[in-house]
Amino acid sequence: MSNIKCGIQLFTLRDYCKTIEDIEATLKKLHEHGVRNIQISGIGKVDWNELAEIVKKYEMDVCVTHTSFERMMSETDAVIDEHLKLGCDCLGIGCMPGEYERTEEGVDKFIADLIPVAKRMRERGVHLAYHNHDFDLKLYGGKSILDRMLELDKDLLWFVPDVAWIQIAGENPAEYLKKMQDRVKVLHFKDYNPVEDGEHPWAFTELGKGVVDLKACYETAKEMGIPYIMFEQDNNWTVNAMESSKESFEFMTKLS
């Protein structure tokens, strides 16, 4: 049996996490569903001391967050302190912020700004991690954003790879993950189906209902020793986000 801990990325449940009262009700419901591991992202502005109490009350392990890169740069130590209150040692960047142009020069500027933040985090005993989208695998000056980041020291920068975005970008996620050996604490499981007519050529869906080979990705995660997998669904829930999370969490628990 696998030792991978599965859980829910709260961005999926963002409409249920706008206030501290909402968050408590949501964690209570997740606890009832058997969830004990979460990623914090997309929640409303709340007091982190209160948040830490609720996390502890419902026995949740916060394995990673997505946090504003602007705050990481301007209030590095304050952001680290907030995470330490939650017992969280991994601070994730959701994507390269829009103010950085998607050009070779823009990517270089982003990485240059990222390095001192990552170094300070290592000094404080936590890790910076980057979550990818499909554009992170496009070539800018002959290399993708992820390839450029992989050139950094593996103890300086970790990753929160998203299997669906990797596949949407044209790569095999189960194979691509191997490039990130020893620098993934949390893996995102997401599923989708191709769409011919629509705003995007894909539509997200619950785990196991799409085209991503999640079993192969799970086996790779086991081989790599990745400790956490978080379910994330951006939109397009079959019933609602809570029921989709419950369904996908149950799917993940059966993979082991």
Secondary structure per residue as TSV (DSSP state, phi and psi in degrees):
chain	resnum	aa	ss	phi	psi
A	1	M	-	360.0	139.9
A	2	S	-	-73.6	149.6
A	3	N	-	-94.0	5.5
A	4	I	-	-65.4	134.1
A	5	K	E	-96.8	122.8
A	6	C	E	-101.8	149.4
A	7	G	E	-163.7	-162.8
A	8	I	E	-122.5	134.4
A	9	Q	E	-85.1	119.0
A	10	L	G	-66.9	-12.6
A	11	F	G	-58.7	-34.0
A	12	T	G	-59.2	-34.2
A	13	L	G	-106.9	27.3
A	14	R	G	-58.3	-32.4
A	15	D	G	-71.6	-12.8
A	16	Y	G	-103.7	8.6
A	17	C	-	-134.2	39.3
A	18	K	S	-85.2	-27.2
A	19	T	S	-127.6	169.0
A	20	I	H	-64.6	-32.7
A	21	E	H	-68.1	-40.5
A	22	D	H	-59.1	-45.7
A	23	I	H	-62.7	-42.1
A	24	E	H	-62.5	-43.9
A	25	A	H	-62.9	-37.5
A	26	T	H	-69.3	-45.2
A	27	L	H	-66.3	-32.8
A	28	K	H	-62.9	-44.1
A	29	K	H	-66.2	-43.1
A	30	L	H	-62.4	-39.8
A	31	H	H	-59.2	-41.3
A	32	E	H	-64.5	-29.3
A	33	H	T	-82.5	-2.6
A	34	G	T	94.3	4.3
A	35	V	-	-78.0	133.4
A	36	R	-	-129.9	0.9
A	37	N	E	-130.5	131.2
A	38	I	E	-138.6	157.6
A	39	Q	E	-112.0	134.0
A	40	I	E	-96.2	121.8
A	41	S	-	-166.2	141.7
A	42	G	S	78.5	10.2
A	43	I	-	-82.0	164.5
A	44	G	-	-71.9	173.5
A	45	K	-	-74.6	116.3
A	46	V	-	-135.0	164.1
A	47	D	-	-74.7	125.3
A	48	W	H	-70.5	-22.7
A	49	N	H	-68.2	-43.4
A	50	E	H	-64.7	-41.3
A	51	L	H	-60.7	-42.9
A	52	A	H	-61.5	-38.3
A	53	E	H	-65.2	-41.4
A	54	I	H	-69.2	-40.5
A	55	V	H	-58.4	-44.0
A	56	K	H	-67.3	-40.9
A	57	K	H	-57.8	-39.8
A	58	Y	T	-101.1	17.7
A	59	E	T	57.4	40.3
A	60	M	-	-94.4	137.6
A	61	D	E	-99.3	114.0
A	62	V	E	-87.6	103.2
A	63	C	E	-83.2	-25.4
A	64	V	E	-166.9	163.8
A	65	T	E	-129.4	170.7
A	66	H	E	-113.0	125.3
A	67	T	-	-130.7	147.6
A	68	S	-	-55.3	124.5
A	69	F	H	-67.3	-32.1
A	70	E	H	-59.5	-44.7
A	71	R	H	-67.8	-37.2
A	72	M	H	-57.2	-39.3
A	73	M	H	-76.1	-43.2
A	74	S	H	-87.5	-25.6
A	75	E	S	-134.7	50.2
A	76	T	H	-52.9	-52.3
A	77	D	H	-69.2	-35.1
A	78	A	H	-64.3	-41.2
A	79	V	H	-65.0	-41.8
A	80	I	H	-61.7	-44.3
A	81	D	H	-58.3	-41.9
A	82	E	H	-59.3	-43.4
A	83	H	H	-70.0	-35.6
A	84	L	H	-64.5	-30.6
A	85	K	H	-62.5	-31.3
A	86	L	H	-88.3	-5.5
A	87	G	T	73.4	25.5
A	88	C	-	-105.3	124.9
A	89	D	-	-109.7	13.6
A	90	C	E	-134.8	118.2
A	91	L	E	-111.9	115.6
A	92	G	E	-99.7	144.2
A	93	I	E	-97.1	123.2
A	94	G	-	-65.8	-34.3
A	95	C	S	-172.5	168.7
A	96	M	-	-64.5	122.1
A	97	P	-	-58.3	152.5
A	98	G	T	-64.1	-21.7
A	99	E	T	-70.4	-14.4
A	100	Y	S	-92.1	122.6
A	101	E	-	-65.6	143.5
A	102	R	S	-82.6	68.1
A	103	T	S	-135.1	169.7
A	104	E	H	-56.7	-42.1
A	105	E	H	-68.7	-39.2
A	106	G	H	-65.4	-41.9
A	107	V	H	-64.5	-42.6
A	108	D	H	-60.9	-40.2
A	109	K	H	-65.6	-42.4
A	110	F	H	-61.6	-46.2
A	111	I	H	-65.5	-37.5
A	112	A	H	-63.0	-38.7
A	113	D	H	-72.1	-30.7
A	114	L	H	-71.1	-37.1
A	115	I	H	-58.4	-50.1
A	116	P	H	-64.3	-31.4
A	117	V	H	-65.3	-46.1
A	118	A	H	-62.0	-39.4
A	119	K	H	-65.4	-41.9
A	120	R	H	-64.9	-38.0
A	121	M	H	-64.0	-40.5
A	122	R	H	-64.6	-36.4
A	123	E	H	-61.9	-31.3
A	124	R	T	-93.5	2.6
A	125	G	T	86.0	17.1
A	126	V	-	-123.7	171.2
A	127	H	E	-120.1	145.0
A	128	L	E	-94.4	138.6
A	129	A	E	-136.2	151.0
A	130	Y	E	-117.9	129.6
A	131	H	E	-98.7	128.8
A	132	N	-	-92.4	156.3
A	133	H	-	-120.8	-176.4
A	134	D	G	-65.4	-35.2
A	135	F	G	-65.9	-17.7
A	136	D	G	-70.3	-11.9
A	137	L	G	-105.3	1.9
A	138	K	S	-78.0	155.1
A	139	L	E	-86.5	131.4
A	140	Y	E	-127.1	106.4
A	141	G	T	68.1	32.0
A	142	G	T	89.4	-7.5
A	143	K	E	-135.1	148.7
A	144	S	E	-80.8	165.7
A	145	I	H	-59.6	-43.1
A	146	L	H	-65.3	-40.9
A	147	D	H	-62.3	-39.1
A	148	R	H	-65.1	-40.7
A	149	M	H	-69.7	-33.4
A	150	L	H	-65.7	-16.5
A	151	E	T	-76.4	-17.5
A	152	L	S	-72.4	158.0
A	153	D	-	-56.4	133.8
A	154	K	T	-66.3	-20.2
A	155	D	T	-85.3	-12.1
A	156	L	T	-86.8	-41.9
A	157	L	E	-132.7	126.3
A	158	W	E	-102.1	179.9
A	159	F	E	-133.5	153.1
A	160	V	E	-120.2	77.9
A	161	P	-	-69.1	142.9
A	162	D	B	-112.4	114.8
A	163	V	H	-65.0	-34.8
A	164	A	H	-69.6	-45.5
A	165	W	H	-63.4	-35.7
A	166	I	H	-63.0	-42.2
A	167	Q	H	-71.0	-39.6
A	168	I	H	-58.9	-33.2
A	169	A	T	-76.5	-5.2
A	170	G	T	101.6	7.4
A	171	E	S	-104.0	160.0
A	172	N	-	-85.6	109.5
A	173	P	H	-61.7	-38.2
A	174	A	H	-62.0	-31.6
A	175	E	H	-86.6	-40.4
A	176	Y	H	-63.2	-33.4
A	177	L	G	-55.5	-31.2
A	178	K	G	-63.6	-20.8
A	179	K	G	-64.7	-20.7
A	180	M	G	-104.1	22.1
A	181	Q	T	-49.8	133.2
A	182	D	T	69.6	14.9
A	183	R	-	-139.2	27.9
A	184	V	B	-127.7	114.1
A	185	K	S	-91.3	-38.0
A	186	V	E	-128.7	130.4
A	187	L	E	-110.8	137.4
A	188	H	E	-94.6	126.1
A	189	F	E	-100.0	124.8
A	190	K	-	-145.4	149.7
A	191	D	E	-131.3	157.7
A	192	Y	E	-157.5	166.1
A	193	N	E	-127.0	145.1
A	194	P	E	-64.9	148.0
A	195	V	-	-131.6	130.5
A	196	E	S	-80.3	-41.6
A	197	D	S	-120.3	122.7
A	198	G	S	163.5	176.6
A	199	E	S	-61.8	-37.6
A	200	H	S	-126.5	156.1
A	201	P	S	-81.2	21.0
A	202	W	E	-147.4	159.7
A	203	A	E	-138.5	123.3
A	204	F	E	-68.7	152.4
A	205	T	E	-150.4	174.6
A	206	E	-	-66.9	154.6
A	207	L	T	-59.5	135.7
A	208	G	T	89.3	-4.7
A	209	K	S	-106.4	1.9
A	210	G	S	-119.6	-157.6
A	211	V	S	-100.5	-4.5
A	212	V	S	-76.3	132.7
A	213	D	-	-80.6	82.7
A	214	L	H	-69.6	-29.4
A	215	K	H	-63.7	-44.6
A	216	A	H	-63.7	-39.8
A	217	C	H	-64.6	-38.2
A	218	Y	H	-65.6	-42.2
A	219	E	H	-64.2	-39.4
A	220	T	H	-63.3	-42.2
A	221	A	H	-59.7	-40.6
A	222	K	H	-63.2	-45.2
A	223	E	H	-61.7	-37.0
A	224	M	H	-82.1	-12.3
A	225	G	T	76.0	28.1
A	226	I	-	-70.8	124.4
A	227	P	-	-82.3	-23.6
A	228	Y	E	-132.7	142.9
A	229	I	E	-127.5	126.6
A	230	M	E	-111.8	134.0
A	231	F	E	-80.7	133.6
A	232	E	-	-137.8	130.8
A	233	Q	-	-133.3	114.8
A	234	D	-	-67.7	-37.4
A	235	N	S	-167.3	-172.3
A	236	N	-	64.8	42.4
A	237	W	-	-72.7	143.5
A	238	T	S	-63.2	-47.1
A	239	V	S	-113.5	-69.7
A	240	N	-	-154.7	171.1
A	241	A	H	-63.1	-35.7
A	242	M	H	-67.4	-45.7
A	243	E	H	-67.8	-36.4
A	244	S	H	-63.8	-40.1
A	245	S	H	-64.2	-42.1
A	246	K	H	-62.8	-45.0
A	247	E	H	-63.2	-45.0
A	248	S	H	-72.4	-33.8
A	249	F	H	-63.1	-42.9
A	250	E	H	-63.6	-37.0
A	251	F	H	-61.9	-45.2
A	252	M	H	-61.9	-42.0
A	253	T	H	-65.7	-20.2
A	254	K	H	-86.6	-11.7
A	255	L	H	-70.9	-27.1
A	256	S	-	-74.3	360.0
